[in-house]
């Protein structure tokens, strides 16, 4: 492969992106969204359309992506449209990274290798088929880096603000960038000088975040309930205590999880090339590195202290950083060869190994994604079919977003209530019966309906993975 021509490099990258998009289109059209949180985001967007002033609907999440989803709801589109949007967003990222790095280095090799890694990174390919905020968040962070690096500070402030209102990792990226520039200013001999346009990258997101915190305080009745809820949810789900509870080796493993293990799982030995070009990368890409370091420290610390679930997808926004560092690393390895013949041979062998490696890892992971896609859906398709075929227009109380979306019914029929296995839930259902017939759809590990109340219309055996059971009850109107 000849990497010397810019146009040839773009043709190769375009071919790779096109191949990835072909798989993504097939996956989106033939497979449901495999990320369960995507359904929850879309249900929140539906609720926002019906009740835009209830900020508690956002639960532990930041609001911007929900409002973007709400635009799809208002337009009459479903979750599939969001998935296609994310596919297009993800397809743009390899080109954005390519042109950014080419403008900085003038090297087709570095730019193309980084772009190919971005395009072929299996985790990114999957996230581009979901209804999750990660693709837009990754693009927002990358555009912040690009415009800040080009000293187009007003534009960069818009993108960092969008990122900060989408995912918490951006808070850390902004914090690290702020500390870095304070440090840089203090080192200047001519004194402190900073423009208002630069400060907008702190002021604008700070204004939005402070406004959000104050509004949530008024809505929730306590400070930072959304942050406390995140930590509590992760702790309950993981069932783990302090970081030191698993011993020193466990802590070391957690520290290395996002730093090394996740990129290694998806790229193999390619990630081992990073140290060889690291110094050159740092010298020319401080903004990308510092902001990315903030994200990496944040998700690593969150995992060590068990305030996130340690999901692979938390790494998504770091793919451009690791792709660029790997591009620099492989370029440095090729540059080690002083002998002209050896260098020309390396220029042929290394790209071939690169393409084969990216392809092999992509094929393996995409096969696994296809194989494991339906493991959370046992019973949910049939439950959705059950309520769709009922000769009833009764309102539906549902705690399973996937069943609601799979049913294809008018979302305005659905009401949402956190149905725990408790007396409060039974009391709520009884109060709703006074208004008319109601359907109750619930997925949980145990029954929640009192004996003799409600007609059980549907029940699935426990899911082999989650041990949860899906049940549908009909409750007739009672005085």
ABEGO torsion letter per residue (X at the ends): XBAABAAAAAAAAAAAAAAAAAAAAAAAAABBBABAAAAAAAAAAAAAAABAABAAAAEABBAAAAAAAAAAAAAGBBAAAAAAAAAAAAAAAAAAAAAAAAAAAGBAAAAAAAAAAAAABAAAAAAAABABAAAAAAAAAAAAAAAAAAGBAAAAAAAAAAAAAABAAAAAAAAAAAAAAAAAAAABAAEBBBBAAAAAAAAAAAAAAAAAAAAAAAAAGBBGAAAAAAAAAAAAAAGBBBAAAAEAAAAAAAAAAAAAAAAAAAAEAAAAAAAAAAAAAAAAAAAAAAAAAAAAAAAAAAAAAGABAGBAAAAAAAAAAAAAAAAAAAAAAAAABABAAAAAAAAAAAAAAAAAAAAAAAAAAAAAAAAAAAAAABGAAAAAAAAAABBBABBBBBABAAAAAAAGBBAAABBBBBBBBBAAAAAAAAAAAAAEBBBBBBBBABBABBBGBEBBABBBBBBAAAGBBBBBBBBBBBX
